[in-house]
Amino acid sequence: MESDTDRISAKQRLGRSPSRMPTQLIQPTGDDESDSDEPLLSGSGNVSKDCPEELMKQWTECIEEWKKNEGGEKPAIVSSLILNGVPDVLRGEVWRLLAKVHLDPELVNTYHLLLGKDCPSEQVILRDIHRTFPAHENFKEAGGEGQESLYKISKAYSLYDEEVSYCQGLSFLAASLLLHVG
């Protein structure tokens, strides 16, 4: 049984696991009968990403004002702008501002530390990556940028939240965030 000190030390050490996804483990071996599900063809529709020029101008001005607020308080107009939709090209930036990520620069360091650690759930994550939105342009290329990002988020989260760790289907939540936040 390990002590609290051992656990704290283990959490602070970087593991040997690379931060890049091992591409040779993306596809299942075929020996595991529980993994014989057919892929769901999802994410193949097209959505218009056009944004009226006036709305884009309002969002741009709002974001500039928002970034000037040291406490991260959102401008009063944000709620009404959100009701009209967040332009696709600004969605990631708006989400980061809403989450006040810019107020805690240590989050980025924590993310990179987690990517360097060994992950007990790595095999399960790798098995699920190719099943996640397999028909979607962002995720259909084995070892591509979308799958790489999905792997990193899944791995980091499984290490960050020890109680939940990783469970089947979590990659769909992470993929949805990647698609909408970028």
Sequence and secondary structure as in RCSB ss.txt:
>XXXX:A:sequence
MESDTDRISAKQRLGRSPSRMPTQLIQPTGDDESDSDEPLLSGSGNVSKDCPEELMKQWTECIEEWKKNEGGEKP
AIVSSLILNGVPDVLRGEVWRLLAKVHLDPELVNTYHLLLGKDCPSEQVILRDIHRTFPAHENFKEAGGEGQESL
YKISKAYSLYDEEVSYCQGLSFLAASLLLHVG
>XXXX:A:secstr
   HHHHHHHHHS  S  SS  GGGSS  S  GGG       S         HHHHHHHHHHHHHHHH TT    
TTHHHHHHT   GGGHHHHHHHHTTGGG THHHHHHHHHHTS  TTHHHHHHHHTTSSTTSTTT STTSHHHHHH
HHHHHHHHHH TTT   TTHHHHHHHHHHHH 
